[in-house]
Amino acid sequence: MTPRFLKALFATALPCLASCGGACELDVAKADISLLCAALHDYAFDHAGVYPLALAQLREQQPDGHAYLEHSTGIFKDPWKRPYIYIAPGPIQPLQVISLGSDGRIGGRGDAADRSN
């Protein structure tokens, strides 16, 4: 299977899983973050190591006709309907994609715990 096929599969399947509730939401957040990071790395690979300024750029059609997240309905929001936080890598910081968990605040335990790559 190609990475683009897997991205399309995850992007269409994950919104269905997001409705399972409870602890499943944590798994959905982890899977979303993995998918977003893979797409971000693909983007950077194709753009001479430069990462996008915003996650929304992953949906934009490229000159060859593809988008990095073509079937990404809802992928930019975590299971609690808040946008994922994206921090592009820099000289002293790594790439970060973060969900603040069910409470939307830094820190927390259980389903309120933050999730990141």
LUMPAGU-584497 format. One record per residue (C-alpha): z, y, x; residue in one letter; residue number from 1. Coordinates in steps of 0.05 Angstrom, whole numbers, always signed. Layout:
<recs>
Z | Y | X | drenkol | vexmar
Z | Y | X | A | NUM
...
</recs>
This chain:
<recs>
Z | Y | X | drenkol | vexmar
+0 | +0 | +0 | M | 1
-17 | +69 | +25 | T | 2
+36 | +124 | +29 | P | 3
-2 | +165 | -23 | R | 4
-2 | +106 | -71 | F | 5
+73 | +97 | -62 | L | 6
+84 | +172 | -74 | K | 7
+45 | +168 | -139 | A | 8
+84 | +106 | -160 | L | 9
+151 | +138 | -146 | F | 10
+132 | +204 | -178 | A | 11
+113 | +169 | -243 | T | 12
+169 | +118 | -244 | A | 13
+228 | +162 | -224 | L | 14
+229 | +206 | -285 | P | 15
+236 | +143 | -327 | C | 16
+295 | +120 | -285 | L | 17
+327 | +189 | -289 | A | 18
+348 | +175 | -361 | S | 19
+392 | +115 | -343 | C | 20
+454 | +158 | -336 | G | 21
+518 | +150 | -295 | G | 22
+514 | +124 | -225 | A | 23
+440 | +113 | -232 | C | 24
+430 | +188 | -226 | E | 25
+456 | +185 | -155 | L | 26
+404 | +132 | -138 | D | 27
+350 | +175 | -170 | V | 28
+371 | +235 | -128 | A | 29
+369 | +194 | -64 | K | 30
+300 | +167 | -82 | A | 31
+274 | +237 | -100 | D | 32
+300 | +265 | -34 | I | 33
+266 | +209 | +5 | S | 34
+201 | +221 | -32 | L | 35
+204 | +296 | -20 | L | 36
+220 | +287 | +54 | C | 37
+161 | +239 | +62 | A | 38
+115 | +289 | +29 | A | 39
+142 | +346 | +72 | L | 40
+131 | +306 | +135 | H | 41
+60 | +288 | +113 | D | 42
+47 | +362 | +99 | Y | 43
+73 | +382 | +168 | A | 44
+32 | +327 | +202 | F | 45
-32 | +354 | +169 | D | 46
-14 | +427 | +184 | H | 47
-1 | +425 | +259 | A | 48
+74 | +414 | +251 | G | 49
+84 | +472 | +203 | V | 50
+126 | +456 | +141 | Y | 51
+113 | +490 | +74 | P | 52
+154 | +551 | +55 | L | 53
+171 | +521 | -13 | A | 54
+170 | +453 | -46 | L | 55
+119 | +478 | -96 | A | 56
+67 | +479 | -41 | Q | 57
+68 | +403 | -43 | L | 58
+33 | +406 | -111 | R | 59
-23 | +452 | -88 | E | 60
-91 | +421 | -81 | Q | 61
-114 | +416 | -9 | Q | 62
-185 | +428 | +16 | P | 63
-199 | +353 | +12 | D | 64
-179 | +352 | -61 | G | 65
-111 | +318 | -57 | H | 66
-41 | +345 | -65 | A | 67
+19 | +317 | -29 | Y | 68
+55 | +305 | -95 | L | 69
-1 | +299 | -146 | E | 70
+39 | +265 | -202 | H | 71
+106 | +299 | -191 | S | 72
+130 | +317 | -260 | T | 73
+203 | +337 | -253 | G | 74
+208 | +317 | -180 | I | 75
+231 | +386 | -158 | F | 76
+294 | +382 | -201 | K | 77
+352 | +334 | -190 | D | 78
+377 | +287 | -245 | P | 79
+423 | +343 | -268 | W | 80
+363 | +389 | -280 | K | 81
+378 | +435 | -221 | R | 82
+326 | +450 | -167 | P | 83
+332 | +413 | -102 | Y | 84
+351 | +459 | -44 | I | 85
+298 | +457 | +10 | Y | 86
+312 | +483 | +80 | I | 87
+251 | +481 | +126 | A | 88
+266 | +458 | +196 | P | 89
+273 | +509 | +250 | G | 90
+290 | +513 | +324 | P | 91
+363 | +493 | +312 | I | 92
+363 | +464 | +242 | Q | 93
+333 | +399 | +216 | P | 94
+293 | +392 | +152 | L | 95
+341 | +388 | +93 | Q | 96
+331 | +371 | +20 | V | 97
+396 | +375 | -19 | I | 98
+424 | +361 | -88 | S | 99
+492 | +391 | -103 | L | 100
+509 | +333 | -150 | G | 101
+531 | +334 | -222 | S | 102
+575 | +396 | -215 | D | 103
+524 | +439 | -178 | G | 104
+575 | +460 | -126 | R | 105
+582 | +446 | -52 | I | 106
+625 | +385 | -39 | G | 107
+653 | +340 | -92 | G | 108
+665 | +266 | -103 | R | 109
+630 | +211 | -140 | G | 110
+571 | +237 | -180 | D | 111
+592 | +308 | -162 | A | 112
+582 | +293 | -88 | A | 113
+525 | +327 | -52 | D | 114
+464 | +285 | -33 | R | 115
+417 | +301 | +24 | S | 116
+368 | +268 | +71 | N | 117
</recs>
